[in-house]
């Protein structure tokens, strides 16, 4: 797989940053596209264009041999996926949820299945090893498959006239949960452990197993955490509490593991790699902490009643945890070389994210309305991603 194809992933990251800026520009400008269409395009390209394509590149390059990559036609899978994602982007921008956007999304899902089952076959011999990395990755791919049950349920509920009801929104939350709390997060953690294994870092394998066991056990009941704002929250509170406690226990083992390997591995990295990885780990800790706090009824109004706080949490998960870890990995693999452009871009992206999160929280708690600042910081992030995209890279192929 050609490492420079990660530029395509970065292009999609830039695209969603521009779309995010357009969303925040709506109160101040006459934009000739429907608001909901931009929102749908923004979310779909974030999942399918930015995160999925980069995961495909990372997983094949780090876990598979050149022979496996060639024989299973992974480069063809990647090349077929790109025009489909462009079709998804254009279709959602022009018509929202309609025939062509659903058609392109369905084709994407079929390509996604092809990749997942190909990867399962090519890593079958690794699943019984002691390597925690492949356990997390394979669990993540199973969760990704599980999440694809939701679109079918959403379609059926819409056809039966249940659109915008609690069951309909529950199906959407099911999809979102098992995407960004499931396969995106699990694959990212698997890639982290793969980096440790490749660097021959001596981490406590027993603690890693406990972390995997607790986190995997928690992921299905953790779906209940997304339903606590519903009218039937009393019926899901027990699995929600169990999941929150299990995740907190898993977090303890994760922190201990990272502290133990810090001097062996992370401390030796470039400042810019450390900034992204530290931010990702800190975001992960805050994310688990917020999920634990959401089980307390006194905080329900804040956790589920403010779309700004919900947006801040989603951005914390998708940008703070997942995207920043991926950018740190891009820098560590030298797919983006650390130079003047990448340093300035990284600084703008990190600062824009931190300030955007701060403003979302301030608005969410009703302390002030600062939509213009949100727009400015969104543009700042977009400029940062553009500079990363324009930065030199390693042009190696496999």
N, C-alpha and C positions, 0 to 999 in steps of 0.2 A: 504494500500500500504506500502510496506517495504521501510523505509527511506534509508536503506543501498544500495538499487538499484541505488541510485545516484552515487555510485561508477562506475556503468556501464557507466553512462553519462560522468563521469570524465575520464574513460578509452577512450571514443571516443574523448574527448577534448585533451587528450595526443596524440592520434592517429593523429589528424589534426595538432598538433604542430610538430610532427615528420615529417609528410608529408610536412608541410611548410618549415621545415629545409632542407628536401631533395630538394625542389624546389629551395631554395637559394644556395644549394650545387652544382647545375648543372654546373656552370662555372668552378668548381674546381675539379670535380670528374667524373669518368666514371660510370654513374648509368644505370643499365640494364633495365630501364623502360622508356617508352616514356614520355616526359615532359608533354604533354597535358593530358595524362592519370592520372598523379599524380595531376595535377591541378583540373581536374574534380572530382577525388576521394576526394581531400581536401575540395572542396566547398560543395559537397553533404553530406559528413559525418559531416561537420560543422553544416549544417542546420538540417539534419535529425537525426544524431547520438547524437551530443552534445546538441543542443538547444531544439529540439523537445522532446526528451525523458525526459529531466529535466523539461520542461514545463508541461508535462503530470503528472509527480510526484508532482510538486508544486501545480498544479490546483486541482488534486484529493484530496491531503492531506489537503489543506487549505480551499477548498470550499465545499467538499462533506462529508457526513456522512459515517461511516463504512458500514452501510447497503446499501447505494447507491453504494459504491465502489464494494461491493461483488455482488449485484444483477445485476449490469450492466457489470460485468466481466472486469473491468479495469485492474486487475492484468494479466488476460489472454491477453488483448490487448497489454500490455507492453511486456510480454514474447514473443508474436508472432512477435512484431516489431523488437526485437533485432537480430534474425537470418537474417531477411530481410535486415537490415542495414549492417550486415557483408557481405551479398551477394552483396549489392550495392558497398561496399568498394572493395571487391575482383574483381568484374566484371569490375569496372571502371579502376582499376589498370592494369588489364590484356588486356582489349580490348577497353577502352574508351566508347564512345556512340555506342552501338551495341545491339544485341538481348538480351543478359542476363542482361545488365545494365538497359535497358529500361523495361524489364520484372520485375526485382526486384523493380525498381522505381514505376512502375504501382501498384504492390502489396502494396508497402508502402503507396501510395496515397489512396488506398481503406481502409487500416487500419486507416489512418489519418481521412478519412471521418467518419468511425465508431466511433472514439473517439470524434470528434467534435459534431456529432449529438447526441451521448450519453450524452455529457456534456450539450448541449443545453436543452435536456429533463430534466436533473436532476437539472438545475438551472433556469428552466422556472418560478418558483415561486418567484425568486429573482429579476427578471428583472424590476419590477415596484417599487422596494424599492428605498430609497434615497442613497443607498451605491454606491459610484462612482466606487469602485473596480470591481464589477460585470459588470458595464456598459463598462468599458474599456476592460475587458476580453472578453465579448460577441462580442463587436465591433471587437476586434482583431481576433476572430475566424471567423467571417464573412469575414474579409479581407483575412484571410488565404484561405478560400474557393474561394474567388474572384481571388486570385493569381494563382490558379490551372487551370484557363482558358488558361494561357499562354503556358504551355507545349503542349496543343493541337494545338494552333496556330503555335508554333515553328515546330511541326511535319508536319503540312500541308505546311508551307512555304518551309521546306526542301524538301518535296516530289515534290513540284512544281518548284524546281530549284532556290529558292530565298535564299539559305543559304549564310550567310555573307553579306547580303544586309542590308540597313537601316531598312526596315520593320522587318527583322529577328532580328536584334539587338534591335529594339524597343520592340519586344515581350519578349526578354530576360530581358530588363530593367523593363518591366511591372512586370514580375515574381519577380525579385529581389526587386523592390520597395515595392510591397505589401507583401513581406515576411519580410524584415528587417526594413522597415519604417512603415509597417502595423502590421501584427499580432504578430511578435516577440516583437516589441516595445510596442504595446498596451497591450499585456499580461504582460510584465514586469512592466508597469505603474500600471496596475490593481493589480498585486501582491504587489507593493509598498503600494498602498492604503489599501489593505487587511491587511498588517502588521500594518498600522496606526489604522485601525478599531479594530483589535484584541487586540492591546495595549490600546484601548479606548482613543486614542489621540484626543483631541478636535480641529480639524482643521476647517477652514472656508468652510462650505459645498457649499456656493454660489460661492466662487471663484473656488472651485473644479469643479462645474458645468460649469462655464465659460471656464475653462481650457479644459474640456472634449469637450464642444461644438465647440470651436475654432479649437482644434486639430483634431477632427473628420471631421469637415467641410473641413479642409485643405488637408486631406490625399489623396483624389482622384485627385484634381487638382495638388497636389505636384508631381504626376507622370510626369508632364510637365517639372519639374526641371531636370529630367534625360534625357530629349530630347533636351536640349538647345544646345548640341554640334552637332546636326544633321543639315542637309541642310535645313530642314523645321522649323528651330527654330523660325523664325519670326511668324509662325502660332500658336505657343504654348506659346509665351512670356507673353500674358495677364494672362492665368491661372497660369503660373509659378510665376508671380509677386504677384497675389492674394494669392496663397498658401504660398509664402515666408512671406508675411505680416501677414497672419493669424497665421502662426506658431510662428512668433516673438511675436504676441500678446498673444498666448497661453503660451509661455515661460515666459512672465512677471508674469502671474498668478502662474505658477509652482514655480518660484523662490520665490514669496511672500509666497506661501504655505509652502515651505521647510524652509524658514527663520522662519515662525511662529511656526513650530513644532520642530525646531532644539533642543531647550532646553528641551522640553518635551520628546523627543524620541531619536534623533540621538546622541545628546551629551552624553547620558547615555550608549552608546554602547562601546564594547571593541575597542581598538585602531585599531585592524586589520579589524574589521567589518567597522569601520568608514573610513579607508583607501580605501577599495573597494567601498563603497557607495559614498564617496566624489569624487573619480575618475570617477565613473559612472555618477554622476550628472554633474560634470565638463565637461565630454565628451559629454553629452547630450546638454549642453549649447553651446559648441564649434560646435557641429554638426549642430544645428539649425542656428547658426551664419554663418557657411560656406554655408549652403543652401541659406541663404539670400544673401550673397555676390555673389553667382554664377549667379544671375540674371543680374549683371552688365556686359555689353559686354567687357569691358576692362580686365576682369578677366577670360573670357571664355577660353583663351589659357591655363591658368593654371588649371582651373577646369576640362577641358575635353581633354587637349592635352598631358598630362603626365600620363603614366600608373602608375608611382610611387606615384603621388599625389592621383590618383584614388584609388590605393591600400591602401594608408594611410587613406583615408576617409572611405573605407569599413571596415578596421580594427578598426578605431575609433568607427564605428557604432556597429560592431558585437562583438568586444572584449571590447573596452572601455565602451560602454553604456550597452550592453546586458550581456555579459559574466561576467564582473566584478560585475554587480548588482546581478547576479545569485550566484556568489561565496560568495558575502557578505551575501546573504540570506541563503546559505548553512551553513555558519559559525553562523549566527544568530539563525537558527533552531537547531544548534548543530548536524547537519548531518555530519559536519566536526568539530571535537573538536579543540579548539585553544590550541596548544602545540608547542613544539620545532620544529617538522617537518613542521607543517602547517605555522608557523611564517617564517621559512626560505624559504619555498616554495612560500608563499605569497610575500615576499620581492623580490625574484628572478623573479617572474612573473610580478610584477608591474614595477620593474626596466627594465626588458627585453622589456616590452611593450613600456614604455616611450622612451627608447633609440632607439628601432626599428622605432617608429613613427618619431622621430627626424631625423634619417638617411634617411628614405623614403622622408621626406620633403626636406632635403638637396639635395638629388639626383634629386628629382622632379623639383627643381628650378635651376638645373644645376650647383650647387655650387661645387660639388665634387662627385666622384664615389667611394662608399665605400661598395661594395658587400660583402667583407669578414666580415665587422662589422655586416652587416645584418644577415649573417649566425651565427655569434657568439651569437647575441642577441636572435635569434630564438631558438638556442640550450638552452640558458639561460631560456627562457620561458618554453621550454619542460621539463627541469629539475625541474623548479618550480611546474609545474602541476603534475609531477611524485611524488614529495614530498607531495603535497596535497592529491593525490590518496592513498599514503601510510600512511597518518595520521589516527589516531584512529577516530571512529565515534560513534554516538549514534545508537544502534542496535535495536531500538524499531520498532515494526511492527503494522500494522493495516489492 
